[in-house]
Amino acid sequence: MKPQLNDQIITLGDYIDRGPDSKGIIKRLLAWHHTGQLTALRGNHELMMLDAQTNRQKKIRLRGCGGSATLIT
């Protein structure tokens, strides 16, 4: 079912796990965000990605937890 214009969409994290289309998921979330419909809650993978921006060890851990698959999509 496609969300209607007045629907509020609440999602619960792990958008960037090992799935086959993490990039597509992010694009869809951004589209909902731009309409004002989205409340996106962070999961542990999103928190790991944020931490990896400033910490080399955490970047290595992220790659082992599905981060590499996300980055190549």
N, C-alpha and C positions, 0 to 999 in steps of 0.2 A: 504494500500500500504506500502510495506517495504522500508525504506530509503536506497538509493544507497550509495556506498562508498564515492562519492564526494559530497553528499548532506550536507548542513549545517542545523542543527536543532536548532531552537530557541524556548524555552519554557517560559511560563509566570506563575511562581509560583503556590502556594497552592497545592503542590504535596502531602502534608501530612495532608490533611483535613479529613473529615469523610468517605471517599471512602472505598470500600470493600477490596482494595488491595494496601494500601499505601507502604507497604514493596516492593511489586512487581514493583511499579512505581519507587521507589528509585533505585532498581536493574537495571531497564531499563535505567534510566538516567545515572547511573554510567557506564554502558556498552557503551553508546554513548559518554560519557565524555572520556573514555579510547581510543576511536578511534579518538578523536580530532574533532568530528562532533558537539558537543553540546555547546550551549551558554544558560545557565540556569539562568533565572532571578528570584530573590526571591520575593515571595508573602508575605502577612502579616502573614500567619501561619509559614513560615520559619523564619521570623524575630522574632516571638513570641518564637519559639523553641530556637533560639540562645540566646535571653534574659533570658529564663528560666534556662539556664545553671548556671547562677550566681545570680538569684533572686528568692527566695522562693515564693513570692506573684505572680510573673509572671509564675512560674511553675504551681501554682494552677489554674491560669487563662487559661493557655494552656490546661490543662486537661479538662476543661469545654468547650473548643472550638475544640474538636475533638482529642486532644493530647492523651487521654487515648486509644481511638480506634486505633490510630497509633502505640502506644507502645505495644499493645497486639498482633499485627499481625506478 
